[in-house]
Amino acid sequence: MVLDGRLALVEAAEKMGVSYRQAKRLKKSFESDGIAGLIHGNQGRAPANKTPDDLRLRVLGLSEEVYSKFNDTHFSEMLIERENIKLSRETVRKIRREEGIKPKCRRRPRKHHKRRPRKANAGLMVLWDGSPHRWFGPDEAPCCAMAAIDDATSELLALFFVEAECSWGYLELLRRIIRDYGIPASVYQDRHSSLKRNDDYWSIDEELAGRRHPTQVGVALEALAIEPIFAMTPEGKGRVERLFRTLQDRLCAMLELECIKDITEANKYAEIFRKRFNEKFSVTASDTQSAWRKVRRGTDLERVISFEYESTVGKDNAIRFGGMTIDIAPGPGKRSYAGLKAELRQLLDGSWRVYYKDSLIATAPASEIAEPIRAKSRRRGVRATTENKWVYMASAAPGNCVRRSGPGRQIGATRIA
């Protein structure tokens, strides 16, 4: 119509949805080459940035044979690191999808939750949790990964594997955090029985004091002036939940790639993985002033981060506890401790210590660590339950750290000068 003089080129440009300059180019091409002049010159040519077919086949082969458990991003990182193939994540994703390989995780619409801003300083809040999962593949027995992350920086503070989520795992997390970073101001956690009293029982002593005795982990947090914050929903501790989602994705794939099938080898590799994780995912806190506290001089961390039990010394100067007998040597001036209440501590390595008024009066060799449970007992002549103390025994329910040692075990004590 333009060439016949029935329509102005300006109007034709508007109808074709192109600029006036482009319309002039199209008119010139049409006049010289006819309808073929309107076809783009690159039609039928291979793009300059097209992935070569042989490289594409190699990537697909690696995806199906070696890195089948890796997501798109993780797979593209492994291609660069181990195979010297430099392809973007989007290129890898397109190659996989065109071949019919589905994504590892299904993306679902997220429910609305109010965002909680990060803490400004590193050390103001630590989030920790345990994640039971088949970390070594579907054919291996499940175990539990214990991990802690800083709220301000998303730095993975500690990571290791245990057979089941238990008090020892959380105390070991606390020990590693303090060893490597310091004492945090608070800990954000769920309501696992190792962390929070979930029973409705109040002893008379607790009613008089107006507060219930905390768990073994709670005792350690209280001694170190760490505020425990309990989440009401899993979304409340979303950062540590997302951490485990990433670990179940990336760490499982790396454990399979490294042919790791047991907890011992996995714990050795966990430190390597933790450093690489922090290099990639940690961020800088909005306030660079650190909130980590140093341990006070003179603080016995081994005693604080341990299992605490109360026991009465027998007339024969021995403590009988959980099927064990611990002999106590005479004190200064051949003093006898018979009839006195002593503080019995089992350290994280399984060894035992006996304290009386902050004085170490005996030690004993290591034994198995049993998950402590709170038992109710009846006093003679009193109908109602009046005592509520930690006892050294393993529950019959699955998931405890280890089971207790055999009955009647004799433990010789070491005299403390």
C-alpha positions in Angstrom: 0.0 0.0 0.0 2.9 2.3 0.7 4.6 1.5 -2.7 1.2 2.1 -4.4 0.9 5.5 -2.7 -2.3 4.5 -0.9 -0.7 4.7 2.7 1.9 7.0 4.2 5.1 5.3 5.6 4.5 6.9 9.0 1.1 5.3 9.2 2.4 1.9 8.0 5.1 2.0 10.7 2.4 2.4 13.4 0.4 -0.5 12.0 3.4 -2.8 11.8 4.5 -1.8 15.3 8.0 -0.7 14.3 9.8 2.6 14.3 9.8 5.0 11.3 13.5 4.3 10.7 12.9 0.5 10.7 10.0 1.0 8.3 12.3 2.8 6.0 14.8 -0.1 6.1 12.1 -2.6 5.4 10.8 -0.6 2.5 14.3 -0.4 1.0 14.9 -4.2 1.4 11.5 -5.0 -0.1 12.1 -2.8 -3.1 15.5 -4.5 -3.8 15.0 -8.1 -2.8 11.2 -8.6 -2.7 9.6 -10.7 0.0 12.9 -12.4 0.8 14.3 -9.1 1.9 12.1 -9.1 4.9 13.6 -12.4 6.3 16.3 -11.9 9.0 19.8 -12.5 7.7 20.7 -14.9 10.6 17.8 -17.2 9.9 19.0 -20.8 9.5 22.4 -20.0 11.0 23.6 -21.6 14.3 24.0 -19.0 17.1 27.6 -18.1 18.0 27.0 -19.0 21.6 25.3 -22.3 21.0 26.7 -25.2 23.1 28.5 -27.7 20.9 26.7 -31.0 20.5 29.6 -33.1 21.8 29.8 -30.9 24.9 26.1 -31.2 25.4 26.2 -35.0 25.2 29.1 -35.0 27.7 27.1 -32.8 30.2 24.1 -35.1 29.9 26.3 -38.2 30.5 27.8 -36.7 33.6 24.3 -35.6 34.8 22.9 -39.1 34.5 25.9 -41.2 35.6 27.9 -39.2 38.2 25.9 -36.2 39.3 22.4 -37.5 39.2 21.7 -36.3 42.8 22.9 -32.8 42.2 20.5 -29.8 41.6 21.1 -27.5 38.6 23.2 -24.9 40.5 25.3 -27.5 42.4 25.8 -29.5 39.2 27.1 -26.4 37.3 29.5 -25.7 40.2 30.8 -29.3 40.0 31.3 -29.0 36.3 33.6 -26.0 36.8 35.4 -27.4 39.8 35.9 -31.0 38.8 35.3 -31.4 35.1 36.7 -28.0 33.9 33.5 -27.3 32.0 32.5 -23.7 32.3 28.7 -23.4 31.6 26.3 -21.1 33.3 23.6 -22.5 35.6 20.9 -21.5 33.1 22.6 -23.3 30.2 22.9 -26.4 32.4 19.2 -26.1 33.4 18.1 -25.8 29.7 20.2 -28.8 28.6 18.6 -30.9 31.4 15.0 -29.8 30.8 15.2 -30.3 27.0 16.4 -33.9 27.7 13.4 -34.4 30.0 15.4 -34.4 33.3 13.1 -33.0 36.0 14.3 -30.6 38.7 15.4 -32.1 41.9 13.0 -30.1 44.1 9.4 -29.2 43.3 8.8 -25.5 43.7 5.6 -24.9 45.5 3.9 -21.6 46.2 5.0 -20.4 49.6 2.6 -19.5 52.4 2.7 -15.9 53.7 4.8 -15.4 56.8 6.0 -12.1 58.3 9.7 -11.6 57.7 11.9 -11.4 60.7 14.9 -9.1 60.1 18.3 -10.5 60.8 20.1 -9.5 63.9 22.5 -6.7 63.4 25.6 -8.3 65.1 27.2 -11.7 64.8 26.7 -13.6 68.0 23.4 -11.9 69.1 21.4 -15.0 68.1 22.3 -18.5 67.2 19.8 -21.0 65.6 20.4 -24.7 66.1 18.5 -27.9 65.4 18.8 -31.5 64.5 17.7 -33.1 61.2 16.9 -36.9 61.1 17.4 -38.0 57.5 18.8 -40.8 55.4 22.0 -38.8 54.8 24.0 -41.7 53.3 21.3 -42.8 50.8 18.0 -44.7 50.8 19.8 -48.0 51.5 21.6 -46.9 54.6 20.1 -46.4 58.1 19.0 -42.8 58.9 20.9 -40.6 61.4 20.7 -37.1 62.6 22.8 -34.0 61.5 23.3 -31.4 64.3 23.9 -27.9 63.0 24.0 -24.3 64.3 23.9 -21.1 62.2 24.4 -17.5 63.1 21.3 -15.3 62.5 23.2 -12.2 61.4 25.7 -13.8 58.9 24.2 -17.2 58.1 27.6 -18.7 58.9 27.4 -22.4 59.6 29.0 -22.5 63.1 29.0 -26.2 63.7 28.0 -29.4 61.9 28.3 -33.1 62.8 26.4 -36.3 62.7 25.0 -38.4 65.6 22.7 -41.5 65.7 19.7 -39.5 67.0 18.8 -36.0 68.2 19.7 -35.9 71.9 21.0 -33.8 74.8 24.6 -34.8 74.1 24.3 -33.5 70.5 23.1 -30.0 71.7 25.7 -29.8 74.4 28.4 -30.8 71.9 27.1 -28.0 69.5 27.4 -25.5 72.4 30.9 -26.7 73.2 32.1 -26.3 69.5 30.4 -22.9 69.1 32.1 -21.5 72.3 35.4 -23.1 71.3 35.5 -21.5 67.8 33.6 -18.2 68.3 32.6 -17.4 71.9 29.4 -17.3 73.9 26.3 -16.0 72.0 23.7 -13.8 73.6 20.7 -16.0 72.7 19.8 -19.3 71.1 16.6 -19.7 69.0 15.4 -23.3 69.2 12.4 -25.6 68.9 10.6 -27.4 71.7 12.4 -30.7 71.5 12.4 -32.6 74.9 16.2 -32.1 75.1 15.7 -28.3 75.1 12.3 -27.7 76.8 10.3 -29.3 79.6 7.2 -30.6 77.9 5.6 -32.3 80.9 3.0 -30.8 83.1 4.5 -31.9 86.4 5.6 -29.4 89.1 7.5 -30.7 92.2 7.1 -29.0 95.6 10.5 -27.4 95.3 9.6 -26.0 91.8 6.3 -24.6 93.1 8.1 -22.9 96.0 10.7 -21.5 93.7 8.1 -20.4 91.1 9.9 -21.9 88.2 10.6 -25.4 86.9 14.0 -26.9 86.6 15.3 -26.7 83.0 16.6 -29.6 80.9 20.3 -30.5 81.0 20.9 -28.3 78.0 18.9 -25.5 79.7 21.1 -25.8 82.8 24.2 -25.2 80.6 22.6 -22.2 78.8 21.5 -20.7 82.1 25.0 -21.1 83.6 26.5 -19.3 80.6 23.8 -16.5 80.6 22.5 -17.5 77.2 18.9 -16.6 76.6 16.8 -19.5 75.2 14.1 -18.5 72.8 11.6 -21.1 71.8 10.0 -21.0 68.4 6.2 -21.5 68.1 6.3 -22.7 64.5 9.0 -24.2 62.2 8.7 -21.0 60.1 9.8 -19.1 63.2 13.3 -20.6 62.9 13.2 -20.4 59.1 16.9 -19.9 58.6 18.0 -23.1 60.2 15.1 -24.9 58.4 16.4 -23.6 55.1 19.9 -24.6 56.1 18.8 -28.2 56.5 17.0 -28.1 53.2 20.2 -27.0 51.6 22.2 -29.6 53.5 19.8 -32.4 52.5 20.3 -31.3 48.9 24.0 -30.5 48.6 25.6 -32.4 51.5 23.8 -35.7 50.6 25.0 -35.3 47.0 28.6 -34.7 48.1 28.6 -37.6 50.6 27.5 -39.9 47.8 30.1 -38.5 45.4 32.8 -39.1 48.1 31.4 -42.6 48.7 30.9 -41.8 52.5 28.5 -44.3 54.2 29.1 -44.0 57.9 29.0 -41.3 60.6 32.7 -41.4 61.4 33.8 -40.6 57.9 31.0 -38.1 57.5 32.1 -36.1 60.6 35.6 -35.8 59.1 34.2 -34.5 55.8 31.7 -32.2 57.6 34.4 -29.7 58.5 35.6 -29.5 54.9 32.0 -29.0 53.8 31.3 -26.4 56.5 34.2 -24.2 55.3 33.1 -24.3 51.7 29.5 -23.6 52.7 30.5 -20.5 54.6 32.6 -19.2 51.7 29.6 -19.4 49.4 26.6 -18.7 51.6 27.6 -16.5 54.5 27.0 -12.8 54.4 28.4 -9.8 56.2 26.5 -8.5 59.3 24.9 -5.1 59.1 27.0 -4.1 62.1 30.5 -5.3 62.1 30.8 -5.0 65.9 30.9 -8.6 67.2 28.5 -9.6 70.0 30.4 -12.9 70.9 31.4 -12.9 74.5 34.6 -14.4 75.8 34.6 -17.1 78.5 35.4 -15.6 81.9 38.7 -16.5 83.3 38.4 -19.4 85.7 35.3 -20.9 84.1 35.4 -24.6 83.9 33.6 -25.2 80.6 34.0 -29.0 80.8 32.0 -28.9 84.0 29.4 -26.3 82.8 28.8 -28.1 79.5 28.1 -31.6 80.9 25.4 -33.7 82.4 24.5 -32.8 86.0 23.1 -35.2 88.6 22.5 -34.9 92.3 23.4 -37.8 94.5 23.9 -38.5 98.2 27.2 -40.1 99.4 26.6 -43.4 101.2 27.9 -44.3 104.6 30.7 -46.2 102.9 31.8 -43.0 101.1 30.6 -44.3 97.7 28.0 -42.9 95.3 25.7 -45.5 93.7 24.1 -44.1 90.6 22.6 -45.7 87.5 23.9 -49.2 88.3 27.4 -47.8 89.0 29.4 -47.4 92.2 31.9 -44.6 92.5 34.2 -44.6 95.5 35.2 -41.3 97.1 38.6 -41.1 98.7 39.0 -39.3 102.1 39.1 -35.6 102.0 41.6 -33.2 103.7 42.3 -34.4 107.2 40.7 -37.8 106.4 37.4 -36.1 106.1 34.4 -38.3 105.3 31.7 -37.2 102.9 29.1 -39.8 104.0 25.6 -38.4 104.0 26.4 -35.3 102.1 24.8 -34.3 98.8 27.3 -34.2 96.0 27.2 -32.9 92.5 27.8 -35.6 90.0 28.9 -34.6 86.5 29.4 -36.7 83.4 31.5 -34.9 80.8 30.9 -35.1 77.1 33.7 -37.6 76.7 31.9 -39.9 79.2 34.2 -39.5 82.1 32.8 -38.7 85.6 33.5 -36.0 88.2 32.2 -35.6 91.7 32.0 -32.1 93.2 31.2 -30.9 96.7 30.8 -27.2 97.2 32.7 -26.4 94.0 35.6 -28.7 95.1 36.5 -31.6 92.9 36.6 -34.6 95.3 36.8 -37.6 92.9 36.9 -38.6 89.2 36.0 -41.8 87.4 36.8 -43.3 84.0 34.5 -42.9 81.1 31.4 -44.9 80.5 28.6 -44.8 77.9 26.5 -41.6 77.9 22.8 -42.3 78.3 20.1 -39.9 77.4 18.9 -38.5 80.8 15.2 -38.6 81.6 13.2 -37.0 84.3 11.7 -39.5 86.8 9.1 -39.0 89.4 9.4 -40.8 92.7 7.4 -41.1 95.9 8.7 -40.4 99.4 7.8 -42.7 102.2 4.6 -41.6 103.9 3.7 -39.1 101.2 0.9 -40.1 98.8 1.6 -37.4 96.2 4.6 -37.3 93.9 7.1 -34.9 95.5 10.4 -35.4 93.6 11.3 -34.7 90.0 15.0 -35.4 89.3 17.2 -36.3 86.5 18.2 -40.0 86.5 20.8 -41.8 84.6 18.9 -44.3 82.4 18.1 -44.9 78.8 14.5 -44.7 77.6 13.0 -47.8 75.8 11.9 -45.5 73.0 14.1 -45.4 70.0 16.3 -42.3 69.3 18.5 -42.2 72.4 22.2 -41.4 72.0 23.4 -44.7 73.6 22.1 -47.2 76.1 23.3 -47.4 79.6 26.1 -49.8 80.7 25.3 -53.1 82.5 24.0 -53.2 86.1 26.4 -53.3 89.0 29.3 -51.6 87.2 32.1 -50.7 89.6 34.1 -47.6 88.9 37.2 -46.8 90.9 37.7 -43.2 91.8 40.9 -41.2 91.6 41.8 -39.3 94.8 42.1 -35.5 94.4 44.8 -33.9 96.5 
